[in-house]
Amino acid sequence: MNFIENVKLAFASLKANKMRALLTMLGIIIGISSVIMINTMGSIMENSVNDIFDSQGGASLVGFQITLKPNPVRDYYTSNDLMTEDMIYNVAERFSDDVDALSLVYGTDSATTRFKREKLDLVVYSISPGYLKQSMTGVIKGRYISDKDITKHGKVCVISDKQAIKLYGSLDNAIGQTLSIDMYNQSYDFTVVGIYEYQLTGMMSAMVNMMGEDWNNEVYIPYTTMAEIQGDSDPLFFYFYVNIKDGVNATKFAEEVKDYMNNRFYRNNDSIEVYYATAEQQMEMMGEILGLVSMVISVIAGISLVVGGIGVMNIMLVSVTERTREIGVRKALGAPNSAIRTQFIIESVIICLIGGAIGIVSGILLGNLVGLLMDATATPSIGAILLAVTFSMAIGVFFGFYPANRAAKLDPIEALRYE
Amino acid sequence: MSRPIIDMRGIVKSFYVGTPNELEILHGLDIVVPEGQFVSIVGASGSGKSTLMNIVGALDRQTGGQYILDGIDVSRLEDADLSGIRNKKIGFVFQTFNLIARTSALKNVELPMLYAGVPAKERTKHAKELLEIVEMSDREKHMPNELSGGQKQRIAIARAMANDPAIILADEPTGALDSKTGRLVMDIFHKLHKEQGKTIVLITHNPELAEETDRIITLSDGNIVSDVLKNKPGEAKEAAE
C-alpha cells in the first residue's frame, strides 16, 4: 500500500464527512493563522519602526537629558538644573569630531493662524537648524532655519507643503509670504522661508489616517526667536539631540558626553545629572517589546494549536470506532497493522496540513489587512511558513498516532463482529 | 488424492474466561482438505463453526495441534506474517458482504492486491477480469450503496479471488440473500470450483446448500460428528469421535 493510495483514501474519507472535517480543521486553522498573522504583523511593525527611526536620522541619533541622580536630595528640578545654551554648545565644540548635527528643542507651543474666516491650529516647534536632520522631513522649497536666523532671532518660519497650498495656493507662491502666528495672546508675523514635505510613514500614518486628519500643523521657527517672545534671555533645555557622524560608536560617544557633562557641569549638583538615550537602544527596546508581544501571542496561538490537536485526536478516535468493521475487513483481506496505522495517521496529518494551509493563507491576509491601516504590506518569513507547516504536520502525527495505533491493534475477529 | 491445502491435526481451541476457568471450544479436530475440493462445514450455532472458520482463515490461532495451510505451518507465524497469509492464501466471503463503503466496486476488488503490493495498472486490469467472471463488469464504478445484496456478494467473491488464494472461505454467503439471488451466488461458487478448480470452504447451517458440495463436515459441540464425502462414495468415511 503506497503513500499516494493512502492519501487518496484519506481524502475520500474526509470527503465523506466534510462538515466534520472542516470543524476539526478549525482549531488548526485558528492556531496556525494566528501564528502567521502575528508574524506578518510583527514584520510590518518592525519595518514601520525602522522607517520612523530611519527618517529621524536612524541609528545616528543620540539624546541627552537631565535626570535624577541615583540618590537625589530632592525630587524636582529648578531652573539651575537645566542645561544652558553655553553648556550644549560647549559639548558640541568639545566633540566636534563626532557630531554631525546638533538639535535643540526649546519648546512646542500651541498657536493659531487666521485664514479667511477660519482659525487654523498650529504647533510651533522652536528649534535649532540641526533639527532638520532628525525631523521626518526634507525641505523641498526655499531653505531651513539657518544659524544666522538663530543669532539674529529672525522672524522666519518653515511650513509644510500642505499648509503652503492651503494658505497660499502653491509652493512657489508661499515663499516670502507673511504668516501671522497668534500665541501668548499676541500676533507675530513670520516670513515663510522654506517648505518641508509632509510625509508620514508606518504607524504614524496609521494614527493620522484613523483620526481622519490630513492637515499637518507643525511650523518650525528659530528657538532664539521664541525665547525672545517669551522674554527669556537665557534659554534653558531639558534635553538636546545629536546626530553623530558615520562610523562613530553611538554608545561610546554617549557615555563620553555624559561623563564629560556630569564632570564639568553637574559635579556639584546634589540631585540632577545628565543621562542619554540612543536610537539604537530605543530600537532594541522596541524590538524587544515587539518580540515579547509576539511571543505571548504565539504562546496563546500555540495553546489553541494544542486544543486543535486534541480536537483532531478526538475526531480520529470517533472515526476509528465508526470504521471498526471496515478495519476488520481490511485486516481480513490482508492489511498488516502497519498499513492500518499509516492510513489513519495520514488521514490525521492531511486534516492538519489542509488546516495549516488555510491557516497560513488566512493569516497572511489578516496580517496584511491590519497592515493596510499602516500603509504597509508584508509577507511572513519563509521560515515561519515552514515552521507552521512542520508544526501542523507534527500535530497530525502526534495526535493521530494514538487513534491510529488503536485501529491497528484491533482484533480482526472482534472488529468483523462489530455492529 | 491431490495434495492437501488444509491439513489440520488435533486442533484445540480454548478461551480463558478469567483464570482459572478455561473454556475449550474445539476438542482436537482433524481435517484434511485436498486441493480443488468444495467442502461445506455445517453445524448448529455454538457448534464451533465460527471458531474453526477463524482458525482456517488465519484470523485466529489454535491453542493446540497443528495447522498447515498450503504447505505453511501457520501456528509458527507472527501476527505480521498472518496478515500476509490472509492476503495471499485466503479469500474471504462474508455473510454481510463487508464491502468497503464509499469505495467503488472496482476499488474494492483491487483492495487485496493493493495490500499485496501489486502495481496499480496490473491491479486494475486483473480486477476488471475478475468482475467479468462474476458478471459485474457494468457495475465497476458503482459504490456499494448503489448495489443490491446479490450484486454486492458477487463483488465480494471477485474480491476474494483477487490474489488467487489457495482457498475461498465463505461464511454463510447466502445468509443475507433471498433464495433466488442466493442461488445465483452458489452458481458462481460452483463455476469457480469447476472451471478454475478452486478449493472452497463453505460454512453454512443450510443442509440443502451443503448437499451441493463434494463433502460435508458436521460439527457439534466442538467435535466432528460426521464427515461425508459424497461424490466419491468409495472414499466416504464416517468419522465419529
Chai-1 contact restraints between the chains, C-beta under 6 A:
chainA,res_idxA,chainB,res_idxB,connection_type,confidence,min_distance_angstrom,max_distance_angstrom,comment,restraint_id
A,M1,B,L114,contact,1.0,0.0,6.0,A-B,restraint_1
A,M1,B,Y115,contact,1.0,0.0,6.0,A-B,restraint_2
A,A12,B,R102,contact,1.0,0.0,6.0,A-B,restraint_3
A,A16,B,R102,contact,1.0,0.0,6.0,A-B,restraint_4
A,E326,B,I100,contact,1.0,0.0,6.0,A-B,restraint_5
A,V329,B,N98,contact,1.0,0.0,6.0,A-B,restraint_6
A,A332,B,F92,contact,1.0,0.0,6.0,A-B,restraint_7
A,L333,B,L111,contact,1.0,0.0,6.0,A-B,restraint_8
A,L333,B,P112,contact,1.0,0.0,6.0,A-B,restraint_9
A,G334,B,S83,contact,1.0,0.0,6.0,A-B,restraint_10
A,G334,B,R86,contact,1.0,0.0,6.0,A-B,restraint_11
A,G334,B,N87,contact,1.0,0.0,6.0,A-B,restraint_12
A,G334,B,P112,contact,1.0,0.0,6.0,A-B,restraint_13
A,G334,B,Y115,contact,1.0,0.0,6.0,A-B,restraint_14
A,A335,B,Y115,contact,1.0,0.0,6.0,A-B,restraint_15
A,P336,B,A80,contact,1.0,0.0,6.0,A-B,restraint_16
A,P336,B,S83,contact,1.0,0.0,6.0,A-B,restraint_17
A,P412,B,L59,contact,1.0,0.0,6.0,A-B,restraint_18
A,I413,B,N54,contact,1.0,0.0,6.0,A-B,restraint_19
A,I413,B,L59,contact,1.0,0.0,6.0,A-B,restraint_20
A,I413,B,D60,contact,1.0,0.0,6.0,A-B,restraint_21
